[in-house]
Amino acid sequence: MSAINRVFWQDKVGVPSVIREGPIPSQVGDGELLIKVRAWAMNPVNAYLQTVALPFFRYPSIPGEDVAGTVELVGSAVAASSKFKVGDRVAGLALGALGGGGTDRGGFQDFVVLDAAMAYRVPDALSFAEASVFPLCIATAAHALFSKDFLGLPYPQAAAAAPATTGKSVLVWGGASAVGCNAIQMARAAGFEVVTTCSPRNYEYVRALGASKAFDYTSPTVVDDVAAELDGGGACAGIFQAAGPFDAVAPCCAVAHRSRQDLFVACANAVPGDAVPEGVRARMVLSVDDTRPAYYDTTSVIFGGFLPEALASGGYKVAPRPEVVSRAGVDGIQEALDILREGVSAKKIVVVDE
């Protein structure tokens, strides 16, 4: 193992990031893992936090959430459970300060400490780059779909079993996004028909992931068209605004208002008060807990069974596909964030360690 941990620090908003060297953690908590990172995936919030301060994020801090690599140390409880061992290939969610944890627990460093419940085993058939695309987008989608505080759907079944059809639908707004394409797959695995929105160029992409109907989110009639589809196809279990610009909440709430059904709207974006018509229930998908990692309840269930089984069986697709930047290691993270800031569609920007 290398003797140095290279770390990507964001000291405050509006200043360039700094890479500093520090010691590698020599011990972990009972329920934790130390991993040597082999791939980091970027999320829009990482680029956002370089220029805009969010009230629940503390500076200076190590950003980054999505990591994949090999286990270097395991805590005593993890060892006793035999869930993970040294040398295992894993991916996981390192929320750090973004999830109410320590400012030194972010993912943009060579060696990352993870809560074992927020990690999953990577099948041999997947590269580290492929495995890194999942953690935060699946955690967000799972919380929106399965938490009792949001849509409260039943969890998806094991990959080997055909999902029992519920006869109900779910609307995923922004189905070609990183969060949306995983929401589509998990909702289908839970037995729901999925109606989604995206650009027409991504219609085949979202259908291949399991969506039954796709609508152009830029169409002037999209709200009426989607509401009619939801009402004409039986009961709808709810709406998940998985992606889009700040004002993407408004059309989702408008669909709920036009529908004859009482549809809760779970929102990946903040919910502006003027976007919610009278009688519509809408809430941002957010989970911050100072005692446990964010999204713990739902993510631990998905990571603890469904996702590794589905990936190993080939029943769950790598979506979005990773696009690896040219510069390797922690040095490549800023290049990746700059690419992300320019805008991407149906792909995830990833940095590998070599």
C-alpha positions as MATLAB code, in Angstrom:
seq = 'MSAINRVFWQDKVGVPSVIREGPIPSQVGDGELLIKVRAWAMNPVNAYLQTVALPFFRYPSIPGEDVAGTVELVGSAVAASSKFKVGDRVAGLALGALGGGGTDRGGFQDFVVLDAAMAYRVPDALSFAEASVFPLCIATAAHALFSKDFLGLPYPQAAAAAPATTGKSVLVWGGASAVGCNAIQMARAAGFEVVTTCSPRNYEYVRALGASKAFDYTSPTVVDDVAAELDGGGACAGIFQAAGPFDAVAPCCAVAHRSRQDLFVACANAVPGDAVPEGVRARMVLSVDDTRPAYYDTTSVIFGGFLPEALASGGYKVAPRPEVVSRAGVDGIQEALDILREGVSAKKIVVVDE';
ca = [
       0.000    0.000    0.000;
       1.189    3.511   -0.802;
       2.322    5.516    2.219;
       0.578    8.714    1.083;
      -3.057    9.646    0.693;
      -3.566   12.337   -1.970;
      -6.678   14.375   -1.246;
      -8.751   16.849   -3.305;
      -9.806   19.704   -0.982;
     -12.329   22.477   -1.645;
     -11.361   25.133    0.904;
     -14.258   27.486    0.164;
     -16.588   28.599   -2.589;
     -15.066   30.334   -5.597;
     -11.445   29.288   -5.133;
      -9.514   26.606   -7.033;
      -9.406   23.187   -5.444;
      -6.142   22.051   -3.844;
      -4.584   18.588   -3.787;
      -2.808   17.893   -0.510;
      -0.983   14.868    0.819;
      -1.845   13.288    4.125;
      -1.599   10.040    6.052;
      -3.590    6.972    5.126;
      -6.096    6.040    7.866;
      -4.563    3.254    9.935;
      -7.792    2.082   11.543;
     -11.539    2.145   10.887;
     -14.665    1.880   13.000;
     -16.311   -1.449   13.765;
     -18.778   -1.121   10.889;
     -16.459    0.547    8.391;
     -14.162   -0.236    5.467;
     -11.055    1.444    4.123;
     -10.793    1.184    0.357;
      -8.087    2.079   -2.137;
     -10.045    3.955   -4.786;
      -9.680    2.814   -8.388;
     -12.415    4.999   -9.903;
     -14.301    8.163   -8.964;
     -17.568    9.227  -10.651;
     -18.675   12.857  -10.803;
     -22.048   14.251   -9.741;
     -23.495   17.683  -10.617;
     -23.419   18.712   -6.964;
     -19.594   18.425   -6.989;
     -19.256   21.097   -9.675;
     -22.019   23.154   -8.069;
     -20.288   23.284   -4.678;
     -17.199   24.847   -6.229;
     -19.151   28.005   -7.036;
     -22.286   28.006   -4.843;
     -22.459   27.511   -1.068;
     -25.204   25.222    0.214;
     -26.303   25.747    3.830;
     -25.789   22.113    4.864;
     -22.271   21.776    3.366;
     -19.213   22.753    5.393;
     -15.935   24.138    4.067;
     -13.078   23.309    3.890;
     -14.117   19.832    2.874;
     -13.361   16.863    0.652;
     -16.155   16.523   -1.938;
     -17.053   13.381   -3.844;
     -19.536   10.574   -3.292;
     -19.150    7.780   -5.868;
     -16.119    5.538   -5.445;
     -15.052    2.026   -6.434;
     -11.928    0.169   -5.402;
     -10.429   -2.592   -3.292;
     -10.820   -3.178    0.443;
      -7.682   -2.474    2.480;
      -9.038   -2.649    6.057;
     -12.266   -3.900    7.635;
     -13.742   -3.079   11.014;
     -14.295   -5.780   13.609;
     -18.064   -5.993   13.074;
     -17.589   -6.210    9.308;
     -15.005   -8.966    9.714;
     -17.294  -10.888   12.049;
     -20.175  -10.674    9.587;
     -17.978  -11.864    6.686;
     -19.753   -9.351    4.467;
     -16.453   -7.941    3.180;
     -12.823   -8.920    3.478;
      -9.493   -7.391    2.497;
      -9.013   -7.559   -1.259;
     -12.707   -7.469   -2.182;
     -13.769   -5.295   -5.109;
     -16.410   -2.864   -3.846;
     -18.151    0.387   -4.673;
     -19.858    2.697   -2.266;
     -21.236    6.028   -1.176;
     -18.855    8.451    0.569;
     -21.105   11.362    1.439;
     -18.782   13.135    3.876;
     -19.967   16.625    4.829;
     -22.710   16.471    2.190;
     -24.409   13.696    4.148;
     -23.902   15.073    7.632;
     -20.586   13.262    8.172;
     -17.054   14.523    8.624;
     -15.428   16.961    6.233;
     -12.585   14.462    5.730;
     -14.898   11.606    4.673;
     -15.564   12.705    1.089;
     -14.708   10.461   -1.832;
     -12.155   12.537   -3.737;
      -9.052   10.966   -2.213;
      -6.915    7.893   -2.817;
      -8.076    6.089    0.337;
     -11.664    6.426    1.557;
     -13.406    5.216    4.711;
     -16.934    3.920    4.023;
     -19.772    2.729    6.200;
     -20.017   -0.953    5.226;
     -23.800   -0.672    4.854;
     -23.240    1.935    2.147;
     -21.001   -0.322    0.050;
     -21.677   -3.274   -2.230;
     -19.608   -6.014   -3.814;
     -18.632   -5.445   -7.460;
     -19.011   -8.456   -9.785;
     -15.873   -9.508  -11.654;
     -17.579   -8.737  -14.974;
     -17.775   -5.018  -14.133;
     -14.857   -2.599  -14.325;
     -14.262   -0.172  -11.478;
     -15.309    2.663  -13.809;
     -18.635    0.944  -14.466;
     -19.225    0.202  -10.794;
     -18.533    3.796   -9.779;
     -21.509    5.248  -11.685;
     -24.143    3.887   -9.303;
     -23.855    4.954   -5.642;
     -25.337    8.446   -5.301;
     -27.812    8.193   -8.176;
     -29.166    4.870   -6.882;
     -29.260    6.179   -3.305;
     -31.268    9.225   -4.385;
     -33.629    7.233   -6.589;
     -34.134    4.522   -3.969;
     -34.990    7.063   -1.279;
     -37.520    8.760   -3.547;
     -39.143    5.499   -4.601;
     -39.016    3.329   -1.484;
     -38.825    5.558    1.590;
     -42.104    5.844    3.464;
     -41.455    9.598    3.593;
     -41.791    9.764   -0.209;
     -43.464    7.349   -2.669;
     -43.205    4.345   -0.338;
     -43.148    1.678   -3.070;
     -42.298   -1.935   -2.214;
     -38.622   -2.752   -2.677;
     -37.543   -4.439   -5.937;
     -37.337   -8.199   -5.966;
     -34.158  -10.235   -6.241;
     -32.728  -10.300   -9.756;
     -33.380  -14.004  -10.228;
     -37.126  -13.616   -9.765;
     -39.508  -12.047  -12.255;
     -41.084   -8.990  -10.608;
     -44.729   -9.359   -9.661;
     -46.704   -6.798  -11.629;
     -48.516   -4.323   -9.400;
     -50.708   -2.998  -12.203;
     -49.662    0.541  -11.256;
     -47.455    3.122  -12.922;
     -44.798    5.607  -11.784;
     -43.757    8.803  -13.540;
     -39.988    9.402  -13.637;
     -39.342   12.922  -14.934;
     -35.860   13.026  -16.492;
     -35.423    9.358  -17.287;
     -32.143    9.714  -19.217;
     -30.355   11.300  -16.252;
     -28.085    9.319  -13.933;
     -30.752    9.285  -11.228;
     -33.616    8.764  -13.653;
     -32.233    5.755  -15.510;
     -31.700    3.943  -12.216;
     -35.147    4.945  -10.968;
     -36.594    3.379  -14.129;
     -34.764    0.096  -13.564;
     -35.617   -0.162   -9.868;
     -39.278    0.780  -10.360;
     -39.587   -1.873  -13.087;
     -37.925   -4.447  -10.841;
     -40.488   -3.546   -8.176;
     -43.292   -4.347  -10.615;
     -44.332   -0.874  -11.793;
     -44.896    0.367  -15.317;
     -42.693    3.419  -15.881;
     -43.710    6.537  -17.770;
     -40.845    8.972  -18.287;
     -39.702   12.173  -19.970;
     -36.485   12.866  -21.848;
     -35.180   14.264  -25.130;
     -36.453   12.385  -28.204;
     -32.883   11.286  -28.956;
     -32.983    9.264  -25.698;
     -36.330    7.512  -26.269;
     -34.746    4.178  -27.203;
     -32.278    4.472  -24.326;
     -34.969    4.808  -21.649;
     -37.140    2.129  -23.255;
     -34.182   -0.268  -23.165;
     -33.980    0.392  -19.420;
     -37.625   -0.540  -18.942;
     -39.735    2.558  -19.550;
     -42.979    1.766  -21.364;
     -43.738    5.311  -22.531;
     -41.466    8.312  -23.099;
     -42.513   11.927  -23.652;
     -40.532   14.913  -24.900;
     -40.098   17.141  -21.862;
     -39.772   20.226  -24.114;
     -43.145   19.701  -25.805;
     -45.656   22.503  -25.096;
     -48.298   19.846  -24.395;
     -46.143   17.560  -22.229;
     -48.042   18.256  -18.994;
     -51.434   17.440  -20.528;
     -50.050   14.456  -22.443;
     -48.383   12.897  -19.405;
     -51.365   13.515  -17.116;
     -53.656   11.859  -19.669;
     -51.290    8.870  -19.922;
     -51.189    8.406  -16.153;
     -54.968    8.661  -15.799;
     -55.648    6.408  -18.763;
     -53.395    3.597  -17.622;
     -54.888    2.738  -14.233;
     -53.585    3.776  -10.840;
     -50.371    5.800  -10.596;
     -48.216    5.382   -7.480;
     -46.626    8.824   -7.715;
     -44.198   11.132   -9.457;
     -40.421   11.366   -9.102;
     -38.741   14.475  -10.514;
     -35.356   12.820  -10.978;
     -33.531   15.530  -12.923;
     -33.745   18.767  -14.790;
     -33.052   22.462  -14.265;
     -34.241   24.359  -11.198;
     -37.681   24.907  -12.721;
     -38.227   21.201  -13.516;
     -40.288   20.849  -10.346;
     -43.065   23.018  -11.809;
     -44.171   20.722  -14.674;
     -44.159   17.702  -12.354;
     -46.431   19.525   -9.929;
     -48.566   20.634  -12.857;
     -48.986   16.990  -13.921;
     -50.108   16.122  -10.390;
     -52.554   19.040  -10.445;
     -54.013   18.068  -13.847;
     -54.338   14.402  -12.959;
     -57.575   13.053  -11.498;
     -55.471   11.110   -8.996;
     -53.863   12.261   -5.747;
     -50.168   12.080   -6.772;
     -47.319   12.845   -4.410;
     -44.296   14.486   -6.095;
     -40.839   13.500   -4.814;
     -38.320   16.057   -6.096;
     -34.568   15.755   -6.614;
     -34.500   19.567   -6.835;
     -35.428   22.059   -4.147;
     -39.142   22.836   -4.239;
     -39.907   26.540   -4.773;
     -43.160   27.570   -3.131;
     -44.582   29.108   -6.290;
     -44.151   25.814   -8.188;
     -46.707   23.895   -6.111;
     -50.379   24.422   -6.982;
     -52.958   24.269   -4.223;
     -53.778   20.694   -3.295;
     -50.510   19.208   -4.612;
     -48.038   17.570   -2.232;
     -44.370   17.959   -3.203;
     -41.170   17.564   -1.240;
     -37.444   17.500   -1.932;
     -35.751   14.102   -1.589;
     -33.290   14.845    1.160;
     -31.931   12.769    4.014;
     -29.502   14.336    6.480;
     -28.814   12.590    9.775;
     -25.893   13.439   12.035;
     -25.870    9.911   13.478;
     -25.874    7.893   10.236;
     -25.033    8.477    6.578;
     -27.714   10.145    4.467;
     -30.136    7.763    2.723;
     -29.012    5.000    5.086;
     -32.337    3.188    5.538;
     -33.128    2.701    1.857;
     -29.589    2.479    0.471;
     -28.522   -0.213    2.955;
     -31.416   -2.373    1.734;
     -30.627   -1.884   -1.970;
     -26.849   -2.296   -1.511;
     -27.317   -5.189    0.910;
     -29.109   -7.458   -1.529;
     -30.835   -6.264   -4.659;
     -28.075   -4.345   -6.452;
     -25.146   -6.795   -6.115;
     -27.447   -9.700   -7.016;
     -28.914   -7.847   -9.999;
     -25.490   -6.795  -11.271;
     -24.050  -10.292  -10.846;
     -26.938  -11.839  -12.773;
     -26.685   -9.313  -15.579;
     -30.269   -8.252  -14.950;
     -29.339   -4.659  -14.113;
     -27.725   -2.434  -16.722;
     -24.792   -0.092  -16.165;
     -26.535    3.223  -16.667;
     -25.446    5.800  -17.383;
     -22.338    4.527  -19.110;
     -19.030    5.904  -17.820;
     -16.936    8.293  -19.900;
     -13.373    8.223  -18.561;
     -11.367   11.461  -18.727;
      -7.838   11.510  -20.077;
      -6.052   12.467  -16.866;
      -5.767    9.729  -14.234;
      -5.836    9.811  -10.458;
      -6.859   12.618   -8.128;
      -5.194   15.027  -10.587;
      -7.946   14.268  -13.108;
     -10.865   15.242  -10.876;
     -10.894   18.938  -11.761;
     -10.780   18.109  -15.479;
     -13.771   15.837  -14.946;
     -15.705   18.518  -13.055;
     -15.014   21.054  -15.811;
     -16.414   18.619  -18.404;
     -19.457   17.989  -16.239;
     -20.058   21.720  -15.850;
     -20.328   22.053  -19.644;
     -23.239   19.597  -19.609;
     -23.563   15.879  -20.355;
     -26.425   13.606  -21.369;
     -26.947    9.888  -20.715;
     -23.395    9.380  -19.458;
     -21.351    9.724  -16.276;
     -17.941   11.412  -16.159;
     -15.406    9.159  -14.420;
     -11.759    9.350  -13.368;
      -9.680    6.190  -12.953;
      -6.506    5.858  -10.937;
      -4.250    4.734  -13.785;
];
